Amino acid sequence: MKPEIDLKGMNCPIPVLRTKKALREIDVGETLRIYATDPSTVNDMNMLCKTAGHELVDSKEADGVFTYVIKRGQ
């Protein structure tokens, strides 16, 4: 089973902080699936990946839930 975190109902900055923590707990090259409802996570997850060297593999929204898949970088 791939690691995932449910951040629905949480507002900025909690989703990014919890995502950072979860990424530290997985191996380099492994992916993390994130579920969130805060629209600000769209920009936040992009910036997190760019600044921390991770790869945003997938990003989508359905029925108010944003789903992200991030591959851990170095």
VMD Tcl script that draws the C-alpha trace (Angstrom):
set ca {
  {0.00 0.00 0.00}
  {1.31 3.41 -0.96}
  {1.59 6.06 1.77}
  {-1.21 8.60 1.84}
  {-2.47 11.35 4.12}
  {-5.97 12.78 4.46}
  {-5.85 16.53 5.04}
  {-9.47 17.28 4.19}
  {-10.93 20.06 6.32}
  {-7.53 21.47 7.27}
  {-6.52 24.99 6.26}
  {-3.19 26.61 5.42}
  {-0.51 26.09 6.65}
  {-1.42 22.69 8.14}
  {-1.63 20.74 4.84}
  {1.86 21.82 3.74}
  {3.39 21.20 7.17}
  {1.90 17.72 7.40}
  {2.93 16.95 3.82}
  {6.53 17.96 4.58}
  {6.54 15.70 7.65}
  {5.06 12.77 5.71}
  {7.62 13.19 2.90}
  {10.46 13.00 5.44}
  {9.08 9.65 6.59}
  {9.20 7.94 3.17}
  {12.18 6.87 1.09}
  {13.65 8.91 -1.77}
  {11.80 7.96 -4.96}
  {8.69 6.79 -3.11}
  {5.35 8.53 -3.73}
  {2.89 10.06 -1.29}
  {-0.80 10.60 -2.08}
  {-2.42 13.61 -0.41}
  {-6.12 14.49 -0.12}
  {-7.03 18.10 0.74}
  {-9.98 20.47 0.51}
  {-8.20 23.81 0.96}
  {-7.93 25.47 -2.51}
  {-4.67 27.16 -1.48}
  {-2.99 23.75 -1.57}
  {-2.88 23.98 -5.38}
  {-0.17 26.65 -5.21}
  {1.29 25.38 -1.95}
  {2.03 21.86 -3.23}
  {3.57 23.24 -6.43}
  {5.84 25.56 -4.44}
  {6.75 22.83 -1.96}
  {7.89 20.55 -4.78}
  {9.83 23.27 -6.58}
  {11.65 24.51 -3.48}
  {12.31 21.13 -1.86}
  {13.26 19.13 -4.96}
  {10.25 16.82 -5.02}
  {8.21 15.94 -8.12}
  {4.49 16.65 -8.37}
  {3.48 13.54 -10.31}
  {-0.28 14.17 -10.36}
  {-2.69 16.88 -9.28}
  {-6.45 16.84 -9.75}
  {-9.69 18.09 -8.23}
  {-13.03 16.31 -8.03}
  {-16.05 17.36 -5.97}
  {-14.02 19.84 -3.94}
  {-11.28 17.36 -3.03}
  {-7.78 17.99 -4.33}
  {-5.64 14.90 -4.81}
  {-1.87 15.15 -5.20}
  {0.79 12.54 -5.79}
  {4.28 13.69 -4.85}
  {7.45 11.72 -5.49}
  {10.07 12.37 -2.85}
  {13.29 13.88 -4.11}
  {16.60 14.19 -2.29}
}
mol new
graphics top color blue
foreach p $ca { graphics top sphere $p radius 0.5 }
foreach p [lrange $ca 0 end-1] q [lrange $ca 1 end] { graphics top cylinder $p $q radius 0.2 }
display resetview
